[in-house]
Amino acid sequence: MTPVDRAVFVAAYSRLVADVWAEPAREQALDRDPRAFLAGYGLTLPDEVEVRVVRDVADADPDLEVQVESWQSAPSTGTFLLYVPSLLPVAEAELAEDELDSVVAGLDSSCACCCPCCCT
């Protein structure tokens, strides 16, 4: 895969994931026909390649390199795994105690030692 081909794929994949996260209708379209959905982003595969959507965070590796490799190897393996990590709603997200400490009252304790960066 050339650097240009990789950049085109990464840009299309990034738009696809952002759109699925932003619009429930797009998520439904992805479920109905993943191949057509990919084509809408300029990502086409040979007819003999099976497209599988992987969403469960436990089963999906959000590493972009894994996604690029799946795209690149799909014609030879016969399967393209489209990783679409789920977007955990903020209201349901849990922060660790140290993460909570860093956002209490909107202050970041790592930056509390100096005033100029936040007061100028």
DSSP file (Angstrom, degrees, kcal/mol; ACC not computed):
  #  RESIDUE AA STRUCTURE BP1 BP2  ACC     N-H-->O    O-->H-N    N-H-->O    O-->H-N    TCO  KAPPA ALPHA  PHI   PSI    X-CA   Y-CA   Z-CA
    1    1 A M              0   0    0      0, 0.0    71,-0.0     0, 0.0     0, 0.0   0.000 360.0 360.0 360.0 127.4    0.0    0.0    0.0
    2    2 A T     >  -     0   0    0      1,-0.1     4,-2.6     4,-0.0     5,-0.2  -0.346 360.0-110.3 -73.7 160.2    1.5    3.3   -1.0
    3    3 A P  H  > S+     0   0    0      0, 0.0     4,-2.3     0, 0.0     5,-0.1   0.864 121.0  51.1 -58.7 -34.8    1.6    6.2    1.5
    4    4 A V  H  > S+     0   0    0      2,-0.2     4,-2.4     1,-0.2     5,-0.2   0.931 109.9  48.4 -68.4 -45.2   -1.1    8.0   -0.6
    5    5 A D  H  > S+     0   0    0      1,-0.2     4,-2.4     2,-0.2    -1,-0.2   0.896 112.4  50.0 -60.7 -40.0   -3.4    4.9   -0.6
    6    6 A R  H  X S+     0   0    0     -4,-2.6     4,-2.9     2,-0.2     5,-0.2   0.924 110.4  49.1 -64.3 -44.7   -2.9    4.6    3.1
    7    7 A A  H  X S+     0   0    0     -4,-2.3     4,-2.3     2,-0.2    -2,-0.2   0.891 111.0  50.1 -63.3 -39.8   -3.8    8.2    3.7
    8    8 A V  H  X S+     0   0    0     -4,-2.4     4,-2.2     2,-0.2    -1,-0.2   0.925 113.2  46.3 -64.0 -44.8   -6.9    8.0    1.6
    9    9 A F  H  X S+     0   0    0     -4,-2.4     4,-3.1     2,-0.2     5,-0.2   0.942 112.5  49.1 -62.8 -48.1   -8.0    4.9    3.5
   10   10 A V  H  X S+     0   0    0     -4,-2.9     4,-2.5     1,-0.2    -2,-0.2   0.898 112.1  48.9 -61.0 -41.9   -7.3    6.4    6.9
   11   11 A A  H  X S+     0   0    0     -4,-2.3     4,-2.1    -5,-0.2    -1,-0.2   0.929 114.6  44.7 -63.9 -44.9   -9.2    9.6    6.0
   12   12 A A  H  X S+     0   0    0     -4,-2.2     4,-2.4     2,-0.2    -2,-0.2   0.921 114.4  48.8 -65.6 -44.2  -12.2    7.6    4.7
   13   13 A Y  H  X S+     0   0    0     -4,-3.1     4,-2.6     1,-0.2     5,-0.2   0.911 110.4  51.5 -61.9 -42.8  -12.2    5.2    7.7
   14   14 A S  H  X S+     0   0    0     -4,-2.5     4,-2.3    -5,-0.2    -1,-0.2   0.909 111.2  47.2 -62.6 -43.0  -12.0    8.1   10.1
   15   15 A R  H  X S+     0   0    0     -4,-2.1     4,-2.6     2,-0.2    -1,-0.2   0.913 111.1  53.0 -62.8 -42.2  -15.0    9.9    8.5
   16   16 A L  H  X S+     0   0    0     -4,-2.4     4,-2.4     2,-0.2    -2,-0.2   0.940 111.3  44.4 -58.9 -50.4  -16.9    6.7    8.5
   17   17 A V  H  X S+     0   0    0     -4,-2.6     4,-2.4     1,-0.2    -1,-0.2   0.918 113.5  50.5 -63.5 -43.8  -16.4    6.1   12.3
   18   18 A A  H  X S+     0   0    0     -4,-2.3     4,-1.9    -5,-0.2    -1,-0.2   0.899 111.5  48.9 -61.6 -40.3  -17.1    9.7   13.1
   19   19 A D  H  X S+     0   0    0     -4,-2.6     4,-2.3     2,-0.2     7,-0.3   0.895 110.1  50.4 -67.2 -40.3  -20.4    9.5   11.1
   20   20 A V  H  < S+     0   0    0     -4,-2.4     7,-0.3     1,-0.2    -2,-0.2   0.905 113.0  47.2 -63.8 -40.4  -21.5    6.3   12.7
   21   21 A W  H  < S+     0   0    0     -4,-2.4    -1,-0.2    -5,-0.2    -2,-0.2   0.863 116.5  44.4 -66.3 -35.6  -20.8    7.8   16.2
   22   22 A A  H  < S+     0   0    0     -4,-1.9    -2,-0.2     1,-0.2    -1,-0.2   0.798 115.9  40.0 -83.3 -30.2  -22.7   11.0   15.3
   23   23 A E    >X  -     0   0    0     -4,-2.3     4,-1.5    -5,-0.1     3,-0.8  -0.952  56.2-158.3-131.9 116.5  -25.8    9.7   13.6
   24   24 A P  H 3> S+     0   0    0      0, 0.0     4,-2.1     0, 0.0     5,-0.2   0.827  96.7  61.7 -58.2 -31.7  -27.9    6.6   14.6
   25   25 A A  H 3> S+     0   0    0      1,-0.2     4,-2.0     2,-0.2     5,-0.1   0.867 102.6  50.2 -63.9 -35.4  -29.2    6.4   11.0
   26   26 A R  H <> S+     0   0    0     -3,-0.8     4,-2.3    -7,-0.3    -1,-0.2   0.885 107.4  53.8 -69.2 -37.8  -25.7    5.9    9.7
   27   27 A E  H  X S+     0   0    0     -4,-1.5     4,-2.0    -7,-0.3    -2,-0.2   0.908 109.3  48.5 -61.8 -41.3  -25.2    3.1   12.2
   28   28 A Q  H  X S+     0   0    0     -4,-2.1     4,-2.3     2,-0.2    -1,-0.2   0.888 109.4  52.4 -65.6 -39.5  -28.3    1.4   11.0
   29   29 A A  H  X S+     0   0    0     -4,-2.0     4,-2.2     1,-0.2     8,-0.2   0.890 107.8  52.3 -64.0 -38.6  -27.2    1.8    7.4
   30   30 A L  H  < S+     0   0    0     -4,-2.3    -1,-0.2     1,-0.2    -2,-0.2   0.915 110.3  48.3 -61.9 -43.2  -23.9    0.1    8.3
   31   31 A D  H  < S+     0   0    0     -4,-2.0    -2,-0.2     1,-0.2    -1,-0.2   0.897 111.8  49.9 -64.1 -41.0  -25.8   -2.8    9.9
   32   32 A R  H  < S-     0   0    0     -4,-2.3    -2,-0.2     1,-0.2    -1,-0.2   0.929 134.0  -1.3 -66.2 -46.7  -28.0   -3.2    6.8
   33   33 A D     X  +     0   0    0     -4,-2.2     4,-2.4    -5,-0.1    -1,-0.2  -0.641  60.0 178.9-150.6  84.5  -25.4   -3.3    4.1
   34   34 A P  H  > S+     0   0    0      0, 0.0     4,-2.7     0, 0.0     5,-0.2   0.859  84.8  54.6 -58.4 -37.2  -21.7   -2.8    5.2
   35   35 A R  H  > S+     0   0    0      2,-0.2     4,-2.1     1,-0.2     5,-0.1   0.934 111.6  43.1 -64.0 -46.0  -20.4   -3.2    1.7
   36   36 A A  H  > S+     0   0    0      2,-0.2     4,-1.7     1,-0.2    -1,-0.2   0.878 112.3  54.8 -66.9 -37.0  -22.6   -0.4    0.3
   37   37 A F  H  < S+     0   0    0     -4,-2.4     4,-0.4    -8,-0.2     3,-0.3   0.936 108.6  47.7 -61.6 -46.4  -21.8    1.7    3.4
   38   38 A L  H ><>S+     0   0    0     -4,-2.7     5,-2.3     1,-0.2     3,-1.9   0.912 107.7  56.0 -59.0 -43.4  -18.1    1.4    2.8
   39   39 A A  H ><5S+     0   0    0     -4,-2.1     3,-2.1     1,-0.3    -1,-0.2   0.838  96.2  65.2 -60.4 -33.1  -18.6    2.3   -0.9
   40   40 A G  T 3<5S+     0   0    0     -4,-1.7    -1,-0.3     1,-0.3    -2,-0.2   0.678 104.7  46.0 -63.1 -16.5  -20.3    5.5    0.2
   41   41 A Y  T < 5S-     0   0    0     -3,-1.9    -1,-0.3    -4,-0.4    -2,-0.2   0.184 127.2 -99.8-108.1  12.9  -16.9    6.5    1.7
   42   42 A G  T < 5S+     0   0    0     -3,-2.1     2,-0.8     1,-0.2    -3,-0.2   0.631  84.0 130.1  80.1  14.0  -15.0    5.5   -1.4
   43   43 A L      < +     0   0    0     -5,-2.3     2,-0.4    -6,-0.1    -1,-0.2  -0.863  31.2 173.0-105.4 102.9  -13.9    2.2    0.0
   44   44 A T        -     0   0    0     -2,-0.8    -8,-0.1    -5,-0.1    -9,-0.0  -0.873  10.6-171.1-115.2 145.6  -14.7   -0.7   -2.4
   45   45 A L        -     0   0    0     -2,-0.4     6,-0.0   -10,-0.1    -6,-0.0  -0.900  37.0 -87.5-126.7 155.4  -13.7   -4.3   -2.1
   46   46 A P    >   -     0   0    0      0, 0.0     3,-1.9     0, 0.0    -1,-0.0  -0.297  42.5-113.2 -58.6 150.3  -14.0   -7.2   -4.6
   47   47 A D  T 3  S+     0   0    0      1,-0.3    -2,-0.0    -3,-0.0     0, 0.0   0.791 114.1  61.0 -57.4 -30.4  -17.3   -9.0   -4.4
   48   48 A E  T 3  S+     0   0    0      2,-0.1     2,-0.5    31,-0.0    -1,-0.3   0.585  83.3  96.0 -77.7  -7.6  -15.7  -12.2   -3.1
   49   49 A V  S <  S-     0   0    0     -3,-1.9     2,-0.3    30,-0.1    30,-0.2  -0.730  71.6-139.3 -86.1 124.8  -14.4  -10.4    0.0
   50   50 A E  E     -a   79   0A   0     28,-2.8    30,-3.3    -2,-0.5     2,-0.6  -0.659  11.2-145.4 -81.3 135.2  -16.7  -10.8    3.0
   51   51 A V  E     -a   80   0A   0     -2,-0.3     2,-0.5    28,-0.2    30,-0.2  -0.911  17.4-175.9-104.8 122.4  -17.2   -7.6    5.2
   52   52 A R  E     -a   81   0A   0     28,-2.9    30,-3.2    -2,-0.6     2,-0.5  -0.976  16.0-145.1-119.4 128.8  -17.6   -8.2    8.9
   53   53 A V  E     -a   82   0A   0     -2,-0.5     2,-0.5    28,-0.2    30,-0.2  -0.809  12.1-164.6 -93.2 127.2  -18.3   -5.3   11.3
   54   54 A V  E     +a   83   0A   0     28,-2.7    30,-2.7    -2,-0.5    -2,-0.0  -0.957  24.4 150.8-114.6 118.5  -16.7   -5.7   14.7
   55   55 A R        +     0   0    0     -2,-0.5    31,-0.9    28,-0.2    -1,-0.1   0.736  33.2 103.8-118.4 -34.9  -18.1   -3.4   17.3
   56   56 A D    >>  -     0   0    0      1,-0.2     4,-1.7    29,-0.1     3,-1.4  -0.334  64.7-141.5 -59.9 122.2  -17.8   -4.9   20.8
   57   57 A V  T 34 S+     0   0    0      1,-0.3    -1,-0.2     2,-0.2     3,-0.1   0.844 101.2  58.2 -55.3 -35.5  -14.9   -3.1   22.4
   58   58 A A  T 34 S+     0   0    0      1,-0.2    -1,-0.3     3,-0.1    -2,-0.1   0.824 115.6  35.8 -64.5 -29.7  -13.8   -6.4   24.0
   59   59 A D  T <4 S+     0   0    0     -3,-1.4     2,-0.4     2,-0.0    -2,-0.2   0.597 106.9  79.7 -98.0 -13.0  -13.5   -7.9   20.6
   60   60 A A     <  -     0   0    0     -4,-1.7    -5,-0.0    -5,-0.1    23,-0.0  -0.803  62.4-151.9-104.6 135.6  -12.2   -4.8   18.7
   61   61 A D        -     0   0    0     -2,-0.4     6,-0.1     1,-0.1    22,-0.1  -0.906   7.7-158.4 -99.9 110.6   -8.7   -3.6   18.7
   62   62 A P        +     0   0    0      0, 0.0     2,-0.2     0, 0.0    -1,-0.1   0.448  49.6 128.5 -73.1   4.2   -9.0    0.2   18.1
   63   63 A D    >>  -     0   0    0      1,-0.2     4,-1.4     2,-0.1     3,-0.6  -0.430  56.3-146.0 -62.0 122.0   -5.4    0.3   16.8
   64   64 A L  H 3> S+     0   0    0     -2,-0.2     4,-2.5     1,-0.2     5,-0.2   0.840  97.1  60.3 -60.6 -34.6   -5.5    2.1   13.4
   65   65 A E  H 3> S+     0   0    0      1,-0.2     4,-2.4     2,-0.2    -1,-0.2   0.869 101.9  53.0 -63.2 -35.8   -2.6   -0.1   12.1
   66   66 A V  H <> S+     0   0    0     -3,-0.6     4,-2.2     2,-0.2    -1,-0.2   0.902 110.3  48.0 -64.4 -40.6   -4.8   -3.2   12.7
   67   67 A Q  H  X S+     0   0    0     -4,-1.4     4,-2.1     2,-0.2    -2,-0.2   0.910 111.2  49.5 -67.2 -42.3   -7.5   -1.7   10.6
   68   68 A V  H  X S+     0   0    0     -4,-2.5     4,-2.7     1,-0.2    -2,-0.2   0.918 111.4  49.8 -61.5 -43.5   -5.1   -0.7    7.8
   69   69 A E  H  X S+     0   0    0     -4,-2.4     4,-2.5     1,-0.2    -2,-0.2   0.897 108.7  52.3 -63.1 -40.8   -3.7   -4.2    7.8
   70   70 A S  H  X S+     0   0    0     -4,-2.2     4,-1.0     2,-0.2    -1,-0.2   0.905 112.3  46.1 -62.0 -40.8   -7.2   -5.7    7.6
   71   71 A W  H  < S+     0   0    0     -4,-2.1     3,-0.4     1,-0.2    -2,-0.2   0.930 114.2  47.5 -65.5 -46.2   -8.0   -3.5    4.6
   72   72 A Q  H  < S+     0   0    0     -4,-2.7     4,-0.2     1,-0.2    -2,-0.2   0.865 117.6  40.6 -65.2 -37.9   -4.8   -4.2    2.9
   73   73 A S  H >X S+     0   0    0     -4,-2.5     4,-2.6    -5,-0.2     3,-0.8   0.553  87.5  96.6 -90.5  -7.3   -5.0   -8.0    3.3
   74   74 A A  H 3X S+     0   0    0     -4,-1.0     4,-2.8    -3,-0.4     5,-0.3   0.872  79.9  53.8 -53.9 -45.0   -8.7   -8.4    2.6
   75   75 A P  H 34 S+     0   0    0      0, 0.0    -1,-0.3     0, 0.0    -2,-0.1   0.856 116.6  38.8 -61.5 -31.6   -8.3   -9.3   -1.1
   76   76 A S  H <4 S+     0   0    0     -3,-0.8    -2,-0.2    -4,-0.2    -3,-0.1   0.821 122.5  40.1 -86.8 -31.4   -6.0  -12.2   -0.2
   77   77 A T  H  < S-     0   0    0     -4,-2.6    -3,-0.2     2,-0.2    -1,-0.1   0.733  98.6-132.2 -88.1 -22.6   -7.7  -13.4    3.0
   78   78 A G  S  < S+     0   0    0     -4,-2.8   -28,-2.8    -5,-0.3     2,-0.4   0.513  76.6  87.2  84.7   4.2  -11.2  -13.0    1.7
   79   79 A T  E     -a   50   0A   0     -5,-0.3     2,-0.5   -30,-0.2   -28,-0.2  -0.998  55.0-163.5-140.4 134.0  -12.4  -11.1    4.8
   80   80 A F  E     -a   51   0A   0    -30,-3.3   -28,-2.9    -2,-0.4     2,-0.8  -0.972  11.1-155.2-115.5 119.0  -12.4   -7.5    5.8
   81   81 A L  E     -a   52   0A   0     -2,-0.5     2,-0.9   -30,-0.2   -28,-0.2  -0.840   7.4-159.3 -93.5 112.5  -12.9   -6.8    9.5
   82   82 A L  E     -a   53   0A   0    -30,-3.2   -28,-2.7    -2,-0.8     2,-0.6  -0.825   7.7-153.6 -94.7 106.3  -14.3   -3.3    9.8
   83   83 A Y  E     +a   54   0A   0     -2,-0.9   -28,-0.2   -30,-0.2   -66,-0.1  -0.716  20.7 171.1 -84.6 118.9  -13.6   -2.2   13.4
   84   84 A V        -     0   0    0    -30,-2.7     3,-0.1    -2,-0.6    -2,-0.1  -0.817  24.1-149.0-125.3  88.9  -16.1    0.4   14.6
   85   85 A P        -     0   0    0      0, 0.0   -29,-0.1     0, 0.0     2,-0.1  -0.262  23.9-108.6 -59.0 142.4  -15.4    0.9   18.3
   86   86 A S        -     0   0    0    -31,-0.9     2,-0.8     1,-0.1   -65,-0.1  -0.418  24.0-125.3 -72.0 149.3  -18.5    1.8   20.3
   87   87 A L        -     0   0    0     -2,-0.1    -1,-0.1    -3,-0.1     3,-0.0  -0.854  21.7-143.2 -97.5 108.2  -18.7    5.3   21.6
   88   88 A L        -     0   0    0     -2,-0.8     5,-0.1     1,-0.1    -2,-0.0  -0.585  23.8-117.0 -73.0 119.9  -19.3    5.0   25.3
   89   89 A P    >>  -     0   0    0      0, 0.0     3,-1.4     0, 0.0     4,-0.9  -0.291  16.8-126.9 -57.6 140.8  -21.7    7.8   26.3
   90   90 A V  G >4 S+     0   0    0      1,-0.3     3,-0.8     2,-0.2    -2,-0.1   0.854 108.0  61.5 -58.5 -36.1  -20.1   10.3   28.7
   91   91 A A  G 34 S+     0   0    0      1,-0.2    -1,-0.3     3,-0.0    -3,-0.0   0.775 109.7  41.3 -63.6 -24.9  -22.9    9.8   31.2
   92   92 A E  G <4 S+     0   0    0     -3,-1.4    -1,-0.2     2,-0.1    -2,-0.2   0.533  90.7 108.7 -99.3  -7.4  -22.1    6.2   31.5
   93   93 A A    <<  -     0   0    0     -4,-0.9     2,-0.5    -3,-0.8    -3,-0.0  -0.425  57.9-147.0 -72.4 143.4  -18.3    6.5   31.6
   94   94 A E        -     0   0    0     -2,-0.1     2,-0.4     0, 0.0    -2,-0.1  -0.937   7.1-151.6-113.1 133.7  -16.6    5.9   34.9
   95   95 A L        -     0   0    0     -2,-0.5     2,-0.1     1,-0.0     0, 0.0  -0.796  18.6-118.4-101.9 144.8  -13.4    7.7   35.8
   96   96 A A     >  -     0   0    0     -2,-0.4     4,-2.4     1,-0.1     3,-0.4  -0.350  34.9-103.9 -71.6 161.7  -10.8    6.4   38.1
   97   97 A E  H  > S+     0   0    0      1,-0.3     4,-2.3     2,-0.2     5,-0.1   0.885 122.8  51.0 -58.1 -41.2  -10.2    8.2   41.4
   98   98 A D  H  > S+     0   0    0      1,-0.2     4,-1.2     2,-0.2    -1,-0.3   0.849 109.8  51.0 -67.2 -31.8   -7.0    9.8   40.1
   99   99 A E  H  > S+     0   0    0     -3,-0.4     4,-0.7     2,-0.2    -2,-0.2   0.899 109.4  50.4 -68.9 -40.5   -8.8   11.0   36.9
  100  100 A L  H >X S+     0   0    0     -4,-2.4     3,-1.1     1,-0.2     4,-0.8   0.908 106.1  56.3 -62.0 -41.8  -11.6   12.5   39.1
  101  101 A D  H 3< S+     0   0    0     -4,-2.3     3,-0.5     1,-0.3    -1,-0.2   0.852 104.3  53.8 -57.7 -35.1   -8.9   14.3   41.1
  102  102 A S  H 3< S+     0   0    0     -4,-1.2    -1,-0.3     1,-0.2    -2,-0.2   0.652 113.7  40.3 -79.0 -13.7   -7.6   16.0   38.0
  103  103 A V  H X< S+     0   0    0     -3,-1.1     3,-2.2    -4,-0.7    -1,-0.2   0.391  77.5 131.5-114.6   3.8  -10.9   17.4   36.9
  104  104 A V  G >< S-     0   0    0     -4,-0.8     3,-2.0    -3,-0.5    -3,-0.0  -0.380  90.4  -6.8 -59.9 126.6  -12.3   18.5   40.3
  105  105 A A  G 3  S-     0   0    0      1,-0.3    -1,-0.3    -2,-0.1     3,-0.1   0.697 124.1 -71.0  58.9  21.5  -13.6   22.1   39.8
  106  106 A G  G <  S+     0   0    0     -3,-2.2     2,-0.4     1,-0.3    -1,-0.3   0.606 100.5 132.4  76.1  10.4  -12.2   22.2   36.4
  107  107 A L    <   -     0   0    0     -3,-2.0     2,-0.7    -6,-0.1    -1,-0.3  -0.755  50.1-147.4 -98.9 142.6   -8.6   22.3   37.7
  108  108 A D    >   -     0   0    0     -2,-0.4     3,-2.3     1,-0.1     4,-0.3  -0.932   7.3-154.6-106.1 111.3   -5.8   20.2   36.4
  109  109 A S  G >  S+     0   0    0     -2,-0.7     3,-0.9     1,-0.3     4,-0.2   0.722  90.4  66.8 -62.0 -21.1   -3.5   19.5   39.3
  110  110 A S  G 3  S+     0   0    0      1,-0.2    -1,-0.3     2,-0.1     3,-0.2   0.701 107.1  41.0 -71.7 -16.5   -0.6   18.9   37.0
  111  111 A C  G X  S+     0   0    0     -3,-2.3     3,-0.9     1,-0.1    -1,-0.2   0.293  85.8  97.1-112.3   8.1   -0.8   22.6   36.0
  112  112 A A  T <   +     0   0    0     -3,-0.9    -1,-0.1    -4,-0.3    -2,-0.1   0.579  67.7  74.9 -75.7  -7.9   -1.4   24.1   39.5
  113  113 A C  T 3  S+     0   0    0     -3,-0.2     2,-0.4    -4,-0.2    -1,-0.2   0.725  99.4  38.1 -80.4 -19.3    2.2   24.9   40.1
  114  114 A C    <   -     0   0    0     -3,-0.9     4,-0.2     1,-0.1    -1,-0.1  -0.982  57.6-162.0-134.9 146.3    2.3   27.9   37.8
  115  115 A C  S >> S+     0   0    0     -2,-0.4     4,-1.4     1,-0.1     3,-1.3   0.797  74.5  76.7 -95.5 -31.8   -0.1   30.6   37.0
  116  116 A P  H 3> S+     0   0    0      0, 0.0     4,-0.9     0, 0.0    -1,-0.1   0.804  88.3  59.2 -57.2 -33.5    1.0   32.2   33.7
  117  117 A C  H 34 S+     0   0    0      1,-0.2    -2,-0.1     2,-0.2    -6,-0.0   0.807 118.7  28.0 -69.2 -26.7   -0.3   29.4   31.4
  118  118 A C  H <4 S+     0   0    0     -3,-1.3    -1,-0.2    -4,-0.2    -3,-0.1   0.513 120.8  51.0-110.6  -6.1   -3.9   29.8   32.6
  119  119 A C  H  <        0   0    0     -4,-1.4    -2,-0.2     1,-0.1    -1,-0.1   0.407 360.0 360.0-113.4   0.9   -4.1   33.4   33.6
  120  120 A T     <        0   0    0     -4,-0.9    -1,-0.1    -5,-0.2    -3,-0.1   0.458 360.0 360.0 -98.1 360.0   -2.6   35.2   30.6
